[in-house]
Amino acid sequence: MFQKKSAVTSAWSALRPGFLSIGFFSLILNVLMLAGPLYMLQVYDRVLTSQNMDTLIALTILLVGVFVVTGLLDLIRMRILGRLGARFELNIGAPILQSSIRRRVQGNTQSENPAADVNGLRDFISGPTLIAFFDAPWIPLYLGVLYVLHPYLGALGLAGALILTIMALINNARSSDVMQDASAARARSDSLFTASEQNAELVHAMGMTGDLARRWTALQHDAHRLKARVADRIASFSVLSKTIRMALQSGMLGLGAALAVAGEATAGVMIAATIVLSRALAPIDQLIGQWRTFLAARGSYKTLRALSETYPQASKRLSMPRPQISLNAAIAQAGPPLAKNATIGGIEFALSAGDVVAVIGHSGSGKSTLARMLAGIWVPQRGAIRLDGTPMDKWEPAQLGRQVGYLPQDVQLFDGTVRENIARFSTSIDDSKVLAAATAADVHGLISGLPDGYATEIGNGFHLSGGQRQRIALARALYDDPFILVLDEPNSDLDGKGEAALRDAIRRASARGAITFVMTHRPSTLEAVNKVLTLSKGAQTGFGDKDDILRPRQQTPEMPQSAAAQLAARRAKAPAQKGAAQ
């Protein structure tokens, strides 16, 4: 069956033309590198015997010219590699970010850092280690030159190359598994560091700083112990390879001298063979020394490839018309994507355009899980949520996202301007829609009072209060008039004025035909709804018109008593207050 290549494989394949050009430059460079040995051969065998200064000057000028050309070619090669590394990062960055987001949405909270893997691969492509891989295929060229100089010299060079190659393979076999364990240990320590930093206020308030620091140090010890084992093994092979290479060079010099004494070679052959052998073994020696970098890059490639293949981009789906009529839910079983047990089920209701539903229940009743289902983040394992008759999971994700306004409990704004945050970082921001959303959320005045208004940078040292973030996030949810609004505890950080603005925003959304869900406990928000859905232990216990569900005499245990009682008291008090005023 045909399987589409992963984004990582495609990005790597896109570098192939660049790698071919690097290989071509490497061939020319390795051929030109023979100029040094040939120069020494001519100096010893011709210049010293003939005492001809003109020949020496000509050879020297020719050698300088060759060195200038090789320097330029090597510079071009390095620049090409730098641009290939940047191209790889640009090609793979967005798909990896999307795969990482899909992984999180599907409930996988692994502590891997894909951005670090992308950066590591970019540095590998741009660095000197890859140069050694391009130089290694031309080792037979130098061995052939040694055979031309003398078969014995070629045999010694071949033996040395085989010994170092075998050492490199053993080095790989002994270091690969330990390197993976070291990377996993480092990922655990990095995850703890990040979590501690992100929850700094909680950590500080509860006196956890010292204990978490000690735990992080322990994890770091494990990571460094494993990395030290890898480093020790690679260092041992590196030192051994350098020792063997030096011994081989000395052996080549001695063998050349013996052949010269026996009359089978000249002094120039002896010196040239030593230089050629050094050049032949240099890539292998460099690879052994840089093997740790190669292992890290290979591990990053495998991790990124697995991520992109496990969480690929969904196939393009049919574009659907903007929903305008209804939302129907029939959820038999649902929960987090990787959960073994369902957290909600037995939920069924039908809504029409303009309906506003309060979803109420005690903590742990499944309100936030249902909110994620209604926002299209999670998909029911059994059942479906339909917009105008079409299941939400059949929509193109980007198109569905434009029909959903989601305000989660934990409000997060992104690094950028207020304008960009409200517009959801759209590539083509419509300022009239930004202003309409801010006005609908009654946050225009607040934004206008910021230092740079809508151009105020968030996340650049500028602090917003919890209520300000929540109101701006509400404007983001209202941007471009989505058909579905899912507001999970939307007034948790709001004052009286903010709650009034929230109720007005809900009423205006209802008036234009939006279907709104409000997960809340506060009676002030219940005044803006016309239907109520009650949950208990993940199951639906009631659904209907607000007046029917919230009657005090029919009050259910799933309905927070304070909300129902306060709402009833408000309704009873309103006529009395009105009469007294008259």
C-alpha positions in Angstrom: 0.0 0.0 0.0 1.3 3.4 -0.9 2.4 5.4 2.2 3.1 9.1 2.0 6.6 10.1 3.1 6.9 11.8 6.4 7.7 15.5 6.6 11.2 14.7 7.9 12.0 12.3 5.1 10.7 14.8 2.5 12.7 17.6 4.0 15.9 15.5 4.0 15.2 14.3 0.4 14.9 18.0 -0.6 18.5 18.4 0.4 19.7 15.8 -2.1 20.7 18.3 -4.9 22.7 20.3 -2.4 24.4 17.1 -1.1 25.3 16.2 -4.7 26.9 19.5 -5.2 28.8 19.0 -1.9 30.0 15.6 -3.2 31.2 17.2 -6.4 33.2 19.9 -4.6 34.6 17.2 -2.2 35.8 15.2 -5.2 37.6 18.2 -6.7 39.0 19.2 -3.2 40.3 15.7 -2.6 42.0 15.5 -6.0 43.6 18.9 -5.4 44.8 17.8 -2.0 47.2 15.5 -3.9 49.1 18.6 -4.9 51.0 18.7 -1.6 52.4 15.2 -1.8 53.2 15.6 -5.5 55.0 18.9 -4.7 57.1 17.1 -2.0 57.8 14.2 -4.5 59.0 16.7 -7.2 61.1 18.7 -4.7 62.9 15.7 -3.3 63.3 13.8 -6.6 63.9 16.6 -9.1 64.8 19.9 -7.4 67.2 18.6 -4.9 69.0 16.4 -7.4 69.1 19.0 -10.2 69.6 22.0 -8.0 67.3 24.0 -10.3 65.8 27.0 -8.6 63.5 27.8 -11.5 61.8 24.5 -11.1 61.3 25.1 -7.4 59.9 28.5 -8.0 57.5 27.3 -10.6 56.3 24.3 -8.5 55.9 26.6 -5.5 53.8 29.2 -7.5 51.7 26.3 -8.8 51.2 24.9 -5.3 50.1 28.3 -3.9 47.6 28.6 -6.7 46.2 25.2 -5.9 45.9 26.1 -2.2 44.0 29.3 -3.1 41.5 27.3 -5.2 41.1 24.6 -2.5 40.5 27.3 0.1 37.8 28.9 -2.0 36.2 25.6 -2.8 36.2 24.6 0.9 34.6 28.0 1.8 31.9 27.4 -0.8 31.3 23.9 0.5 30.9 25.2 4.1 28.6 28.0 3.0 26.4 25.5 1.0 26.2 23.3 4.1 25.2 26.3 6.2 22.4 27.1 3.8 21.3 23.5 3.6 21.0 23.4 7.4 18.9 26.5 7.4 16.7 25.2 4.6 16.2 21.9 6.4 15.1 23.8 9.6 12.7 26.0 7.6 11.2 23.0 5.7 10.7 20.9 8.8 10.0 23.4 11.5 6.3 24.1 10.7 5.3 20.4 10.1 7.1 19.4 13.3 5.3 22.1 15.3 2.0 20.9 13.8 2.8 17.3 14.7 3.8 18.3 18.2 0.5 20.2 18.6 -1.5 17.2 17.3 0.5 14.9 19.8 -0.5 17.1 22.7 -4.1 17.4 21.6 -4.3 13.6 21.4 -3.2 13.4 25.0 0.4 12.4 24.6 2.4 14.5 27.1 5.9 13.2 26.4 8.7 15.4 27.6 10.6 15.4 24.3 11.7 18.7 22.9 11.2 18.6 19.1 12.7 22.2 18.7 16.0 21.0 20.3 16.0 18.1 17.9 15.5 20.3 14.9 18.2 22.7 16.0 20.6 19.7 16.6 20.0 18.4 13.1 20.5 21.9 11.6 23.9 22.2 13.4 24.9 18.7 12.3 24.2 19.5 8.7 26.0 22.8 8.9 28.9 21.5 11.0 32.3 19.8 10.3 31.1 16.2 11.0 29.1 16.0 7.8 32.2 17.1 5.9 34.0 14.0 7.1 31.2 11.9 5.6 31.7 13.5 2.3 35.5 13.1 2.4 35.4 9.5 3.5 34.2 8.1 0.0 37.5 9.4 -1.6 39.7 7.4 0.7 40.2 4.8 -2.1 41.6 7.6 -4.2 44.5 8.1 -1.8 45.0 4.3 -1.3 45.2 4.0 -5.1 47.9 6.7 -5.1 49.8 4.8 -2.5 49.6 1.6 -4.7 50.9 3.6 -7.6 53.9 4.8 -5.5 54.5 1.2 -4.3 52.3 -1.9 -3.7 53.7 -2.3 -0.2 52.9 1.3 0.7 49.3 0.7 -0.6 48.9 -2.5 1.4 50.0 -0.7 4.6 47.6 2.2 3.9 44.7 -0.3 3.2 45.4 -2.2 6.4 45.4 1.1 8.4 42.1 2.2 6.8 40.5 -1.1 7.6 41.6 -1.1 11.2 40.3 2.4 11.8 37.0 1.6 10.0 36.5 -1.5 12.2 37.2 0.7 15.3 34.5 3.2 14.1 31.9 0.4 13.7 32.7 -0.9 17.2 32.5 2.6 18.6 29.0 2.9 17.1 27.9 -0.4 18.4 29.1 0.3 22.0 27.9 3.9 22.2 24.5 4.0 20.4 22.3 2.4 23.1 23.9 4.3 26.0 23.5 7.6 24.1 19.8 7.0 23.8 19.5 6.3 27.5 21.5 9.5 28.2 19.1 11.5 26.0 16.1 10.1 27.7 17.5 10.9 31.1 18.3 14.4 30.0 14.7 14.8 28.7 13.4 14.0 32.1 15.5 16.5 33.9 14.6 19.2 31.2 10.9 18.4 31.7 11.2 18.9 35.5 13.1 22.1 35.0 10.5 23.5 32.6 7.5 22.5 34.7 9.1 24.0 37.8 9.8 27.3 36.0 6.3 27.5 34.5 4.8 26.9 37.9 7.2 29.2 39.8 4.5 30.9 41.9 3.1 27.6 43.2 6.6 26.2 43.8 7.6 29.3 45.7 4.4 29.6 47.7 4.5 26.0 48.9 8.2 25.9 49.7 9.0 23.3 47.0 12.0 25.1 45.5 14.7 23.2 47.4 13.1 19.8 47.0 12.5 20.2 43.3 16.1 21.6 42.9 17.4 18.5 44.6 15.2 16.2 42.5 16.4 18.0 39.3 20.0 17.6 40.5 19.5 13.9 41.0 18.1 13.5 37.5 21.0 15.5 36.1 23.4 13.2 37.9 21.8 10.2 36.1 22.0 12.0 32.7 25.6 13.1 33.2 26.6 9.6 34.4 25.3 8.1 31.2 26.7 10.9 29.0 30.1 10.5 30.8 30.0 6.8 29.9 29.4 7.6 26.2 32.1 10.4 26.3 34.6 8.0 27.9 34.0 5.3 25.3 34.2 7.8 22.4 37.3 9.4 23.9 39.0 6.0 24.4 38.4 5.2 20.7 39.5 8.6 19.6 42.8 8.4 21.5 43.4 4.9 20.3 42.6 5.9 16.7 45.0 8.9 16.9 47.7 6.6 18.4 47.2 4.1 15.6 47.2 6.8 13.0 50.5 8.2 14.3 52.0 4.7 14.4 50.8 4.1 10.8 52.4 7.4 9.6 55.7 6.5 11.3 55.4 3.0 9.8 54.8 4.4 6.4 57.8 6.6 6.8 59.9 3.7 7.9 58.6 1.4 5.1 59.4 4.1 2.6 62.9 4.6 3.9 63.4 0.8 3.7 62.2 0.8 0.1 64.5 3.7 -0.6 67.5 1.9 0.9 66.6 -1.1 -1.1 66.4 1.0 -4.3 62.7 0.3 -4.9 61.6 3.9 -4.1 63.0 7.3 -3.7 63.2 9.8 -0.8 60.4 11.8 -2.5 58.2 8.7 -2.5 58.8 8.2 1.2 57.7 11.7 2.1 54.8 11.8 -0.4 53.4 8.4 0.9 53.4 9.7 4.5 51.4 12.8 3.5 49.0 10.8 1.4 48.4 8.3 4.2 47.7 11.1 6.7 45.1 12.6 4.3 43.5 9.2 3.7 43.0 8.4 7.4 41.9 11.9 8.4 38.2 11.5 7.6 38.0 8.2 9.6 39.9 9.8 12.5 37.6 12.8 12.5 34.5 10.6 12.4 35.6 8.7 15.4 36.3 11.9 17.3 32.9 13.4 16.3 30.9 10.2 16.7 28.9 11.6 19.7 27.6 14.4 17.4 26.6 11.9 14.8 24.8 9.7 17.3 22.9 12.7 18.7 21.9 13.8 15.2 20.8 10.3 14.3 18.7 10.1 17.4 17.1 13.5 16.7 16.3 12.3 13.1 14.6 9.1 14.4 12.7 11.1 17.0 11.4 13.7 14.5 10.6 11.1 11.9 8.6 9.0 14.4 6.8 12.2 15.5 5.8 13.2 12.0 4.8 9.6 11.0 2.8 9.0 14.2 1.0 12.4 14.0 0.9 13.2 10.3 -1.0 16.0 8.7 -4.6 14.9 8.0 -5.7 14.4 4.5 -7.4 17.4 2.8 -11.1 17.2 3.5 -14.1 18.6 1.6 -14.7 22.2 2.3 -18.0 22.6 4.2 -20.4 25.6 4.1 -20.5 27.7 7.3 -22.9 26.1 9.8 -26.0 28.2 10.5 -28.8 25.9 11.8 -28.1 23.3 14.5 -25.8 21.4 16.7 -26.7 17.8 17.8 -24.7 15.8 20.2 -25.0 12.0 20.9 -22.1 10.9 23.0 -22.2 7.3 24.2 -18.6 7.2 25.4 -15.9 9.8 25.4 -12.7 10.9 27.2 -9.1 11.9 26.7 -7.7 10.2 23.6 -5.2 7.9 25.4 -7.4 7.2 28.4 -8.4 3.6 29.0 -11.7 4.5 30.6 -14.4 6.9 29.4 -14.9 10.0 31.5 -18.3 11.1 30.1 -21.1 9.2 28.4 -24.9 9.1 28.0 -25.0 12.7 26.7 -27.6 13.6 24.1 -29.1 17.0 23.2 -30.1 19.1 20.2 -29.7 22.8 19.8 -30.7 25.5 17.3 -29.0 28.7 16.3 -29.1 31.3 19.1 -29.4 28.8 22.0 -27.2 29.5 25.0 -26.6 26.5 27.3 -25.3 26.5 30.8 -23.4 23.3 31.6 -23.4 22.8 35.3 -22.2 20.1 37.7 -19.8 19.5 40.6 -16.0 19.3 40.1 -15.1 16.1 38.2 -18.5 15.8 36.6 -17.0 16.1 33.1 -17.7 19.7 32.2 -14.2 20.4 30.9 -14.1 17.1 29.0 -17.4 18.0 27.3 -16.0 21.5 26.6 -13.1 20.0 24.7 -15.5 17.7 22.7 -17.7 20.7 21.8 -14.6 22.7 20.7 -13.5 19.9 18.4 -10.3 19.3 20.4 -11.2 15.7 21.3 -13.4 13.3 19.4 -15.9 10.9 21.1 -14.9 7.3 21.0 -18.5 6.4 20.5 -21.0 8.9 19.2 -20.6 12.2 17.4 -21.3 15.9 17.6 -22.8 17.3 14.4 -23.0 20.7 12.9 -25.9 21.1 10.5 -25.8 17.3 10.3 -22.1 16.8 9.6 -19.9 15.3 12.3 -17.3 17.7 13.6 -14.4 15.2 13.0 -15.3 15.2 9.3 -14.5 18.9 9.0 -11.2 20.3 7.8 -9.5 21.2 11.1 -8.6 24.7 10.1 -12.1 25.4 8.7 -13.7 24.0 11.8 -11.4 26.2 14.0 -12.8 29.3 12.3 -16.3 28.3 13.4 -15.3 27.7 17.1 -14.6 30.3 19.8 -13.0 28.6 22.8 -12.2 30.2 26.1 -10.5 27.6 28.4 -10.1 27.8 32.1 -6.4 28.4 31.9 -6.1 31.4 29.7 -2.9 31.7 27.6 -2.0 34.6 25.4 0.9 34.3 23.0 4.0 36.4 22.4 2.8 39.1 20.0 0.6 42.2 19.9 -2.9 42.4 21.4 -4.2 42.8 17.8 -2.4 39.6 16.7 -3.7 37.7 19.7 -7.3 38.7 19.1 -7.0 37.8 15.4 -5.6 34.4 16.3 -2.4 35.3 14.5 -4.1 35.2 11.1 -1.8 35.8 8.1 -4.3 38.4 6.8 -5.7 40.3 9.8 -9.0 42.1 9.2 -8.8 45.1 11.6 -12.6 45.7 11.4 -13.1 42.1 12.7 -10.6 42.7 15.5 -12.4 45.9 16.5 -15.8 44.1 16.3 -14.5 41.3 18.5 -13.0 43.7 21.1 -16.2 45.8 21.1 -18.4 42.6 21.5 -16.2 41.6 24.5 -16.4 45.2 25.8 -12.6 45.3 26.0 -12.0 48.1 23.5 -11.7 50.7 26.2 -9.3 48.5 28.2 -7.1 47.9 25.1 -7.1 51.6 24.2 -5.7 52.4 27.6 -2.7 50.1 27.1 0.6 51.8 26.3 0.4 51.1 22.6 -3.2 50.2 22.3 -3.8 47.2 20.0 -0.1 47.3 19.1 0.9 46.6 22.7 3.3 43.6 22.8 2.3 40.8 25.2 5.0 38.6 26.7 7.8 41.2 26.3 7.9 42.3 29.9 4.4 43.8 29.8 2.1 42.4 32.5 -1.6 41.9 32.2 -3.8 41.0 35.1 -5.8 37.7 35.1 -9.0 39.6 34.3 -7.4 41.5 31.5 -6.1 38.3 29.9 -9.5 36.7 30.2 -11.3 39.6 28.6 -8.8 39.7 25.7 -9.1 35.9 25.3 -12.9 36.4 25.2 -12.4 38.8 22.3 -10.2 36.2 20.6 -13.0 33.7 21.0 -15.5 36.1 19.4 -13.2 37.0 16.5 -14.9 36.5 13.1 -18.3 35.6 14.6 -17.9 31.8 15.2 -21.0 29.6 15.2 -20.0 27.8 18.4 -18.8 29.5 21.6 -17.4 27.3 24.3 -16.7 29.3 27.5 -15.2 27.2 30.3 -15.6 29.1 33.6 -15.3 32.4 31.6 -15.8 34.7 34.6 -13.4 33.1 37.1 -11.1 36.2 37.0 -13.7 38.9 36.2 -15.1 41.6 38.4 -18.7 42.9 38.3 -18.0 45.1 35.2 -16.3 42.2 33.5 -19.2 39.8 34.2 -21.7 42.3 32.8 -19.6 42.6 29.7 -19.6 38.8 29.5 -23.3 38.5 29.7 -23.8 41.2 27.0 -21.3 39.4 24.7 -23.2 36.1 25.2 -26.5 37.9 24.4 -25.1 39.5 21.3 -23.7 36.2 20.1 -27.1 34.6 20.6 -28.8 37.4 18.7 -26.6 36.8 15.6 -27.3 33.0 15.7 -24.3 31.6 17.6 -24.7 28.5 19.8 -23.0 29.2 23.2 -22.0 26.8 25.9 -21.1 28.2 29.3 -19.5 25.9 31.9 -20.1 27.9 35.1 -21.3 27.9 38.7 -22.1 31.6 39.0 -25.8 32.6 38.9 -25.0 35.9 37.2 -24.0 34.1 34.1 -27.0 31.8 34.2 -29.2 34.9 33.6 -27.9 35.0 30.0 -28.8 31.4 29.1 -32.0 29.8 27.9 -31.1 26.1 28.4 -29.3 24.1 31.0 -27.5 20.8 30.8 -26.6 19.1 34.2 -23.9 16.6 34.6 -23.0 14.2 37.4 -20.1 11.8 37.4 -19.7 12.2 33.6 -23.3 11.4 32.8 -26.1 13.7 31.7 -28.8 14.1 34.4 -30.9 16.8 32.9 -31.4 19.0 29.8 -34.1 21.5 28.9 -35.3 25.0 29.2 -33.7 27.0 32.0 -37.0 27.6 33.9 -37.7 23.9 34.0 -34.3 22.8 35.1 -33.7 25.6 37.7 -37.1 25.4 39.6 -36.1 25.3 43.3 -38.7 22.5 44.0 -37.2 20.4 41.2 -33.6 21.3 42.1 -31.3 18.4 41.4 -28.2 17.5 43.4 -26.1 18.0 40.3 -27.1 21.7 40.2 -25.0 23.7 42.7 -27.6 24.9 45.3 -26.1 28.3 45.6 -26.6 29.0 42.0 -30.2 27.9 41.8 -31.2 29.5 45.1 -29.5 32.8 44.3 -31.0 32.9 40.9 -34.5 32.2 42.3 -34.0 34.8 45.0 -33.0 37.4 42.4 -36.2 36.8 40.4 -38.4 37.0 43.5 -36.7 40.1 44.7 -36.8 42.0 41.4 -40.6 42.7 41.4 -40.6 43.7 45.1 -37.8 46.2 44.5 -39.6 47.5 41.5 -42.8 48.0 43.5 -41.0 49.8 46.3 -39.4 52.1 43.8 -42.8 53.0 42.4 
